[in-house]
């Protein structure tokens, strides 16, 4: 099955034969050492520490003001102190827990690099709500941060990992699975993460979209209606305000009117597209090598959006769906054409460019 997988550029390939042979001998290659040294996110850890220190300093500063002034805490100051202290406690519990986990992993990794004890075990890749995991008995081993490292569901692997940190170094197939088994396992994972059923997928293959899939555009219908109502409402206010003798700058009225027209047209377009997909449109298809992508926008208040990129098309999806897609495999997506709403996705092959069946 390793021949079916073509790792994306920049992604760790746990099935690399050179690394595998070295790990069998109890050695760690230079490439693996570089990956291990870069695995600890010092920037994230420092950011968590700064937040904890900031809130801790704020609590100390607020509580020290009355003491320095020789006064007793008033009820309002006490309330502020309790609120800030509660926030500090919350940040300390959750942020401190994450920070300690990162430091603990770094300490274990340092000991692993010094001791060079490589263990081996057998198991399979599986998917939980937050992403893919490789579990051996009661222990979850650490996959590469970019993805699954070339491992696929339904295949039994012998993996080599560091004793204390549990970081996976390499893997080899023990009991290969057929392409149909891997596809079935991946399709089930993708269905659960993207909110469709295998019955929905069967209907899409026949050129139909189920009622449950069409209901995904109801949010766009409501958004379009809200935009239209708001534009018409503000238009009525402007018109009647002008008729009643409310004087305003003509340029302001003109600009505001143009904005309302654009807002109204955008609402009509959004509503029309959503209604077409809700009642009329047949699902469209796109296929090709798939990958996932995060897009961060905004300055101070950042927004992260998640996408599937398949066959030259881009589809916005949720964060859970983002974790379910394995980069570099060949997929077929089904979507509603006017709103570009993804309604289903299936795995065609684990080797990009090979025949679908």
DRENDO-1510 file (C-alpha; in Angstrom, 1 decimal, always signed):
<recs>
REC; n; res; u; v; w
REC; 1; UNK; +0.0; +0.0; +0.0 .
REC; 2; UNK; +3.0; +2.4; +0.5 .
REC; 3; UNK; +3.3; +2.4; -3.3 .
REC; 4; UNK; -0.2; +3.9; -3.5 .
REC; 5; UNK; +0.8; +6.9; -1.5 .
REC; 6; UNK; +2.5; +9.9; -3.0 .
REC; 7; UNK; +3.4; +12.3; -0.1 .
REC; 8; UNK; +2.9; +16.0; -0.7 .
REC; 9; UNK; +6.0; +18.2; -0.8 .
REC; 10; UNK; +7.0; +19.4; +2.6 .
REC; 11; UNK; +5.2; +16.5; +4.4 .
REC; 12; UNK; +6.9; +13.9; +6.5 .
REC; 13; UNK; +6.9; +10.4; +4.9 .
REC; 14; UNK; +7.0; +7.8; +7.7 .
REC; 15; UNK; +7.3; +5.0; +5.0 .
REC; 16; UNK; +10.7; +6.3; +3.7 .
REC; 17; UNK; +12.9; +3.2; +3.3 .
REC; 18; UNK; +16.1; +4.9; +4.3 .
REC; 19; UNK; +14.8; +6.1; +7.6 .
REC; 20; UNK; +13.1; +2.7; +8.2 .
REC; 21; UNK; +16.3; +0.7; +7.8 .
REC; 22; UNK; +18.1; +3.1; +10.2 .
REC; 23; UNK; +15.4; +2.7; +12.8 .
REC; 24; UNK; +15.5; -1.0; +12.5 .
REC; 25; UNK; +19.2; -0.8; +13.5 .
REC; 26; UNK; +18.3; +1.4; +16.4 .
REC; 27; UNK; +19.7; +4.6; +14.7 .
REC; 28; UNK; +18.1; +8.0; +14.1 .
REC; 29; UNK; +18.9; +9.7; +10.8 .
REC; 30; UNK; +19.9; +13.3; +10.4 .
REC; 31; UNK; +16.6; +14.1; +8.7 .
REC; 32; UNK; +14.7; +12.7; +11.6 .
REC; 33; UNK; +16.9; +14.6; +14.1 .
REC; 34; UNK; +16.1; +17.9; +12.3 .
REC; 35; UNK; +12.4; +17.1; +12.4 .
REC; 36; UNK; +12.5; +16.3; +16.1 .
REC; 37; UNK; +14.4; +19.5; +16.9 .
REC; 38; UNK; +11.8; +21.5; +15.1 .
REC; 39; UNK; +8.8; +19.7; +16.6 .
REC; 40; UNK; +8.6; +21.8; +19.8 .
REC; 41; UNK; +6.8; +25.1; +19.3 .
REC; 42; UNK; +8.7; +27.6; +21.5 .
REC; 43; UNK; +6.8; +30.5; +20.1 .
REC; 44; UNK; +3.5; +29.1; +21.2 .
REC; 45; UNK; +4.8; +28.2; +24.6 .
REC; 46; UNK; +6.2; +31.7; +25.1 .
REC; 47; UNK; +2.9; +33.2; +24.1 .
REC; 48; UNK; +1.0; +31.2; +26.6 .
REC; 49; UNK; +3.6; +32.1; +29.3 .
REC; 50; UNK; +3.2; +35.8; +28.5 .
REC; 51; UNK; -0.6; +35.7; +28.8 .
REC; 52; UNK; -0.3; +34.0; +32.2 .
REC; 53; UNK; +2.2; +36.5; +33.4 .
REC; 54; UNK; +0.1; +39.4; +32.1 .
REC; 55; UNK; -3.0; +38.4; +34.0 .
REC; 56; UNK; -1.0; +37.5; +37.1 .
REC; 57; UNK; +0.6; +40.9; +37.0 .
REC; 58; UNK; -2.8; +42.6; +36.5 .
REC; 59; UNK; -4.2; +40.8; +39.6 .
REC; 60; UNK; -1.2; +41.7; +41.7 .
REC; 61; UNK; -1.4; +45.4; +40.6 .
REC; 62; UNK; -5.1; +45.8; +41.2 .
REC; 63; UNK; -4.9; +44.1; +44.6 .
REC; 64; UNK; -1.8; +46.2; +45.7 .
REC; 65; UNK; -3.4; +49.6; +45.0 .
REC; 66; UNK; -5.5; +49.9; +48.2 .
REC; 67; UNK; -2.7; +48.3; +50.3 .
REC; 68; UNK; -0.2; +50.9; +49.1 .
REC; 69; UNK; -2.7; +53.7; +49.7 .
REC; 70; UNK; -3.5; +52.4; +53.2 .
REC; 71; UNK; -7.1; +51.9; +52.3 .
REC; 72; UNK; -9.5; +48.9; +52.5 .
REC; 73; UNK; -10.9; +47.3; +49.4 .
REC; 74; UNK; -14.3; +48.7; +48.4 .
REC; 75; UNK; -17.0; +46.5; +47.1 .
REC; 76; UNK; -16.5; +47.7; +43.5 .
REC; 77; UNK; -12.8; +47.2; +43.6 .
REC; 78; UNK; -13.3; +43.8; +45.2 .
REC; 79; UNK; -15.6; +42.8; +42.4 .
REC; 80; UNK; -13.1; +43.8; +39.8 .
REC; 81; UNK; -10.4; +41.9; +41.6 .
REC; 82; UNK; -12.5; +38.8; +41.8 .
REC; 83; UNK; -13.4; +39.0; +38.0 .
REC; 84; UNK; -9.7; +39.5; +37.0 .
REC; 85; UNK; -8.6; +36.8; +39.4 .
REC; 86; UNK; -11.2; +34.4; +38.0 .
REC; 87; UNK; -9.9; +35.1; +34.5 .
REC; 88; UNK; -6.4; +34.6; +35.7 .
REC; 89; UNK; -7.3; +31.3; +37.3 .
REC; 90; UNK; -9.0; +30.1; +34.1 .
REC; 91; UNK; -6.1; +31.1; +31.9 .
REC; 92; UNK; -3.6; +29.5; +34.4 .
REC; 93; UNK; -5.5; +26.2; +34.5 .
REC; 94; UNK; -5.9; +25.7; +30.8 .
REC; 95; UNK; -2.9; +27.7; +29.5 .
REC; 96; UNK; -0.7; +26.3; +32.2 .
REC; 97; UNK; -1.8; +22.8; +31.5 .
REC; 98; UNK; -0.9; +23.2; +27.8 .
REC; 99; UNK; +2.4; +24.9; +28.7 .
REC; 100; UNK; +3.3; +22.1; +31.1 .
REC; 101; UNK; +2.3; +19.5; +28.4 .
REC; 102; UNK; +4.7; +21.2; +25.9 .
REC; 103; UNK; +7.5; +21.4; +28.4 .
REC; 104; UNK; +7.0; +17.8; +29.5 .
REC; 105; UNK; +7.1; +16.6; +25.8 .
REC; 106; UNK; +10.3; +18.7; +25.3 .
REC; 107; UNK; +11.9; +17.1; +28.3 .
REC; 108; UNK; +11.0; +13.6; +27.2 .
REC; 109; UNK; +12.2; +14.3; +23.7 .
REC; 110; UNK; +15.5; +15.5; +25.0 .
REC; 111; UNK; +15.9; +12.2; +27.0 .
REC; 112; UNK; +14.9; +10.2; +24.0 .
REC; 113; UNK; +17.6; +11.9; +21.9 .
REC; 114; UNK; +20.2; +11.2; +24.6 .
REC; 115; UNK; +19.1; +7.6; +25.2 .
REC; 116; UNK; +18.2; +6.7; +21.6 .
REC; 117; UNK; +15.8; +4.0; +22.7 .
REC; 118; UNK; +13.6; +3.1; +19.7 .
REC; 119; UNK; +10.6; +0.9; +20.3 .
REC; 120; UNK; +8.4; -0.9; +17.8 .
REC; 121; UNK; +4.7; -1.9; +17.9 .
REC; 122; UNK; +1.9; -2.9; +15.5 .
REC; 123; UNK; -1.4; -1.0; +15.0 .
REC; 124; UNK; -3.6; +0.9; +12.6 .
REC; 125; UNK; -4.4; +4.5; +11.8 .
REC; 126; UNK; -7.8; +5.7; +13.1 .
REC; 127; UNK; -9.7; +8.9; +13.2 .
REC; 128; UNK; -11.2; +10.7; +16.2 .
REC; 129; UNK; -13.1; +14.0; +16.3 .
REC; 130; UNK; -9.9; +16.1; +16.5 .
REC; 131; UNK; -8.0; +14.2; +13.8 .
REC; 132; UNK; -6.0; +11.0; +13.0 .
REC; 133; UNK; -4.3; +9.1; +15.7 .
REC; 134; UNK; -2.1; +6.0; +15.9 .
REC; 135; UNK; -2.9; +4.1; +19.1 .
REC; 136; UNK; -1.0; +1.1; +20.5 .
REC; 137; UNK; -2.7; -0.6; +23.4 .
REC; 138; UNK; -3.6; +2.4; +25.7 .
REC; 139; UNK; -1.0; +4.8; +24.3 .
REC; 140; UNK; -1.4; +7.3; +21.5 .
REC; 141; UNK; +1.7; +7.8; +19.5 .
REC; 142; UNK; +2.5; +11.2; +18.0 .
REC; 143; UNK; +2.0; +11.6; +14.2 .
REC; 144; UNK; +3.8; +14.3; +12.2 .
REC; 145; UNK; +2.2; +17.7; +12.5 .
REC; 146; UNK; +1.5; +18.0; +8.8 .
REC; 147; UNK; -0.7; +14.9; +8.4 .
REC; 148; UNK; -0.5; +11.2; +8.8 .
REC; 149; UNK; +3.0; +10.7; +7.4 .
REC; 150; UNK; +1.7; +8.6; +4.5 .
REC; 151; UNK; -0.1; +6.1; +6.8 .
REC; 152; UNK; -3.6; +5.1; +5.7 .
REC; 153; UNK; -6.6; +3.6; +7.5 .
REC; 154; UNK; -7.4; -0.2; +7.3 .
REC; 155; UNK; -3.7; -1.0; +6.9 .
REC; 156; UNK; -1.7; -2.7; +9.7 .
REC; 157; UNK; +1.7; -1.2; +10.3 .
REC; 158; UNK; +4.8; -2.0; +12.3 .
REC; 159; UNK; +5.9; +1.4; +13.6 .
REC; 160; UNK; +9.1; +2.6; +15.2 .
REC; 161; UNK; +8.9; +5.3; +17.8 .
REC; 162; UNK; +10.8; +7.0; +20.6 .
REC; 163; UNK; +10.3; +5.4; +24.0 .
REC; 164; UNK; +9.3; +8.3; +26.2 .
REC; 165; UNK; +7.9; +11.0; +23.9 .
REC; 166; UNK; +6.0; +8.4; +21.7 .
REC; 167; UNK; +7.0; +10.3; +18.5 .
REC; 168; UNK; +6.7; +8.1; +15.4 .
REC; 169; UNK; +9.9; +7.8; +13.4 .
REC; 170; UNK; +9.0; +5.4; +10.6 .
REC; 171; UNK; +6.6; +2.6; +9.7 .
REC; 172; UNK; +6.3; -0.4; +7.4 .
REC; 173; UNK; +3.3; -2.5; +6.3 .
REC; 174; UNK; +2.7; -5.8; +8.1 .
REC; 175; UNK; -0.8; -6.7; +6.7 .
REC; 176; UNK; -1.5; -4.6; +3.6 .
REC; 177; UNK; -5.1; -3.8; +2.8 .
REC; 178; UNK; -6.8; -3.8; -0.6 .
REC; 179; UNK; -7.5; -0.5; -2.3 .
REC; 180; UNK; -11.2; -1.0; -1.8 .
REC; 181; UNK; -10.8; -1.5; +2.0 .
REC; 182; UNK; -8.8; +1.7; +2.3 .
REC; 183; UNK; -11.3; +3.7; +0.2 .
REC; 184; UNK; -14.2; +2.4; +2.2 .
REC; 185; UNK; -12.5; +3.4; +5.5 .
REC; 186; UNK; -11.6; +6.9; +4.2 .
REC; 187; UNK; -15.0; +7.5; +2.8 .
REC; 188; UNK; -16.6; +6.6; +6.1 .
REC; 189; UNK; -14.3; +9.0; +7.9 .
REC; 190; UNK; -14.9; +11.8; +5.3 .
REC; 191; UNK; -18.7; +11.3; +5.5 .
REC; 192; UNK; -18.7; +11.6; +9.3 .
REC; 193; UNK; -16.5; +14.7; +9.3 .
REC; 194; UNK; -18.4; +16.5; +6.4 .
REC; 195; UNK; -21.9; +15.7; +7.6 .
REC; 196; UNK; -23.2; +13.3; +4.9 .
REC; 197; UNK; -24.1; +9.7; +4.8 .
REC; 198; UNK; -23.0; +6.9; +2.5 .
REC; 199; UNK; -26.6; +6.8; +1.3 .
REC; 200; UNK; -26.2; +10.5; +0.3 .
REC; 201; UNK; -23.0; +9.6; -1.5 .
REC; 202; UNK; -24.8; +6.8; -3.5 .
REC; 203; UNK; -27.5; +9.3; -4.6 .
REC; 204; UNK; -24.8; +11.8; -5.7 .
REC; 205; UNK; -23.2; +9.1; -7.9 .
REC; 206; UNK; -26.6; +8.9; -9.6 .
REC; 207; UNK; -26.7; +12.6; -10.2 .
REC; 208; UNK; -29.1; +13.4; -7.4 .
REC; 209; UNK; -28.8; +15.5; -4.2 .
REC; 210; UNK; -30.7; +14.3; -1.1 .
REC; 211; UNK; -33.0; +16.6; +0.9 .
REC; 212; UNK; -30.6; +16.6; +3.8 .
REC; 213; UNK; -27.8; +17.8; +1.5 .
REC; 214; UNK; -29.9; +20.5; +0.0 .
REC; 215; UNK; -30.8; +21.8; +3.4 .
REC; 216; UNK; -27.2; +22.9; +3.8 .
REC; 217; UNK; -28.0; +26.0; +1.8 .
REC; 218; UNK; -30.8; +27.1; +4.1 .
REC; 219; UNK; -28.3; +29.3; +6.0 .
REC; 220; UNK; -27.6; +31.2; +2.8 .
REC; 221; UNK; -31.3; +31.5; +2.1 .
REC; 222; UNK; -31.8; +33.2; +5.5 .
REC; 223; UNK; -28.7; +35.4; +5.0 .
REC; 224; UNK; -30.0; +36.6; +1.6 .
REC; 225; UNK; -33.5; +37.4; +3.0 .
REC; 226; UNK; -31.9; +39.3; +5.9 .
REC; 227; UNK; -29.8; +41.4; +3.6 .
REC; 228; UNK; -32.8; +42.2; +1.4 .
REC; 229; UNK; -35.0; +43.1; +4.3 .
REC; 230; UNK; -32.3; +45.3; +5.8 .
REC; 231; UNK; -31.7; +47.1; +2.5 .
REC; 232; UNK; -35.4; +47.7; +1.9 .
REC; 233; UNK; -35.9; +48.9; +5.5 .
REC; 234; UNK; -33.1; +51.4; +5.4 .
REC; 235; UNK; -34.3; +52.6; +2.0 .
REC; 236; UNK; -37.8; +53.3; +3.4 .
REC; 237; UNK; -36.2; +55.2; +6.3 .
REC; 238; UNK; -34.1; +57.3; +3.9 .
REC; 239; UNK; -37.0; +58.0; +1.5 .
REC; 240; UNK; -39.6; +58.9; +4.1 .
REC; 241; UNK; -37.0; +60.9; +6.0 .
REC; 242; UNK; -36.3; +63.0; +2.9 .
REC; 243; UNK; -40.1; +63.4; +2.1 .
REC; 244; UNK; -40.7; +64.6; +5.7 .
REC; 245; UNK; -38.3; +67.4; +5.2 .
REC; 246; UNK; -35.2; +65.8; +6.9 .
REC; 247; UNK; -32.4; +67.7; +5.3 .
REC; 248; UNK; -29.1; +66.0; +4.6 .
REC; 249; UNK; -26.1; +66.4; +2.4 .
REC; 250; UNK; -27.0; +65.3; -1.2 .
REC; 251; UNK; -23.7; +63.5; -1.6 .
REC; 252; UNK; -24.3; +61.6; +1.6 .
REC; 253; UNK; -27.8; +60.6; +0.4 .
REC; 254; UNK; -26.4; +59.5; -2.9 .
REC; 255; UNK; -23.6; +57.4; -1.4 .
REC; 256; UNK; -25.9; +55.9; +1.1 .
REC; 257; UNK; -28.4; +55.1; -1.6 .
REC; 258; UNK; -25.7; +53.5; -3.8 .
REC; 259; UNK; -24.6; +51.4; -0.8 .
REC; 260; UNK; -28.2; +50.2; -0.2 .
REC; 261; UNK; -28.6; +49.3; -3.9 .
REC; 262; UNK; -25.4; +47.2; -3.8 .
REC; 263; UNK; -26.4; +45.6; -0.6 .
REC; 264; UNK; -29.9; +44.8; -2.0 .
REC; 265; UNK; -28.5; +43.3; -5.2 .
REC; 266; UNK; -26.0; +41.2; -3.2 .
REC; 267; UNK; -28.8; +39.9; -1.1 .
REC; 268; UNK; -30.9; +39.1; -4.1 .
REC; 269; UNK; -28.0; +37.3; -5.8 .
REC; 270; UNK; -27.3; +35.3; -2.7 .
REC; 271; UNK; -31.0; +34.3; -2.2 .
REC; 272; UNK; -31.4; +33.4; -5.9 .
REC; 273; UNK; -28.3; +31.1; -5.9 .
REC; 274; UNK; -29.4; +29.4; -2.7 .
REC; 275; UNK; -33.0; +28.9; -3.9 .
REC; 276; UNK; -31.7; +27.4; -7.2 .
REC; 277; UNK; -29.5; +24.9; -5.3 .
REC; 278; UNK; -32.3; +24.2; -2.8 .
REC; 279; UNK; -34.9; +23.3; -5.3 .
REC; 280; UNK; -33.6; +22.9; -8.8 .
REC; 281; UNK; -29.8; +22.2; -9.3 .
REC; 282; UNK; -28.3; +18.8; -9.8 .
REC; 283; UNK; -25.0; +18.2; -8.1 .
REC; 284; UNK; -21.8; +18.9; -10.0 .
REC; 285; UNK; -18.5; +17.0; -9.7 .
REC; 286; UNK; -14.8; +17.8; -9.6 .
REC; 287; UNK; -12.0; +15.3; -9.2 .
REC; 288; UNK; -8.2; +15.3; -8.8 .
REC; 289; UNK; -5.4; +15.3; -6.3 .
REC; 290; UNK; -6.8; +16.8; -3.1 .
REC; 291; UNK; -5.2; +19.0; -0.4 .
REC; 292; UNK; -6.5; +21.1; +2.4 .
REC; 293; UNK; -5.7; +24.7; +3.2 .
REC; 294; UNK; -6.0; +27.2; +6.0 .
REC; 295; UNK; -6.6; +30.9; +5.1 .
REC; 296; UNK; -6.2; +33.5; +7.9 .
REC; 297; UNK; -7.6; +36.9; +7.3 .
REC; 298; UNK; -7.9; +40.0; +9.5 .
REC; 299; UNK; -5.5; +41.8; +11.7 .
REC; 300; UNK; -6.1; +42.0; +15.4 .
REC; 301; UNK; -9.2; +39.9; +15.2 .
REC; 302; UNK; -8.1; +37.0; +13.0 .
REC; 303; UNK; -10.5; +34.7; +11.2 .
REC; 304; UNK; -9.4; +31.2; +10.0 .
REC; 305; UNK; -11.2; +29.6; +7.2 .
REC; 306; UNK; -10.7; +26.0; +6.0 .
REC; 307; UNK; -10.8; +24.7; +2.4 .
REC; 308; UNK; -10.6; +21.6; +0.3 .
REC; 309; UNK; -8.8; +22.1; -3.0 .
REC; 310; UNK; -9.7; +19.4; -5.6 .
REC; 311; UNK; -9.6; +19.4; -9.3 .
REC; 312; UNK; -8.9; +23.2; -9.6 .
REC; 313; UNK; -12.0; +24.0; -7.4 .
REC; 314; UNK; -12.0; +25.4; -3.8 .
REC; 315; UNK; -14.6; +24.5; -1.2 .
REC; 316; UNK; -15.0; +26.0; +2.2 .
REC; 317; UNK; -15.5; +23.4; +4.9 .
REC; 318; UNK; -15.5; +23.2; +8.7 .
REC; 319; UNK; -12.5; +22.7; +11.0 .
REC; 320; UNK; -13.4; +19.0; +11.7 .
REC; 321; UNK; -13.7; +18.3; +7.9 .
REC; 322; UNK; -10.2; +19.9; +7.5 .
REC; 323; UNK; -8.6; +17.3; +9.8 .
REC; 324; UNK; -10.2; +14.4; +7.9 .
REC; 325; UNK; -8.7; +14.9; +4.5 .
REC; 326; UNK; -5.3; +13.3; +3.8 .
REC; 327; UNK; -3.3; +15.4; +1.4 .
REC; 328; UNK; -2.0; +13.8; -1.9 .
REC; 329; UNK; -4.8; +11.3; -2.5 .
REC; 330; UNK; -7.2; +11.4; -5.5 .
REC; 331; UNK; -10.7; +12.5; -4.6 .
REC; 332; UNK; -14.1; +13.3; -6.2 .
REC; 333; UNK; -16.2; +16.0; -4.7 .
REC; 334; UNK; -19.9; +16.6; -5.2 .
REC; 335; UNK; -21.2; +20.1; -4.8 .
REC; 336; UNK; -24.2; +22.4; -5.5 .
REC; 337; UNK; -23.1; +24.6; -8.4 .
REC; 338; UNK; -24.5; +28.0; -7.6 .
REC; 339; UNK; -23.4; +28.3; -3.9 .
REC; 340; UNK; -20.4; +26.0; -4.3 .
REC; 341; UNK; -21.5; +24.1; -1.3 .
REC; 342; UNK; -19.7; +20.8; -0.9 .
REC; 343; UNK; -22.2; +18.0; -0.2 .
REC; 344; UNK; -20.0; +14.9; -0.4 .
REC; 345; UNK; -16.5; +13.7; -1.1 .
REC; 346; UNK; -15.1; +10.2; -1.9 .
REC; 347; UNK; -11.7; +8.7; -2.4 .
REC; 348; UNK; -10.9; +7.5; -5.9 .
REC; 349; UNK; -7.4; +6.3; -5.5 .
REC; 350; UNK; -4.5; +6.5; -3.1 .
REC; 351; UNK; -2.1; +7.1; -6.0 .
REC; 352; UNK; -2.6; +10.4; -7.8 .
REC; 353; UNK; -3.3; +10.0; -11.5 .
REC; 354; UNK; -4.1; +6.3; -11.4 .
REC; 355; UNK; -7.4; +5.0; -12.7 .
REC; 356; UNK; -10.3; +5.6; -10.4 .
REC; 357; UNK; -11.4; +2.0; -10.5 .
</recs>
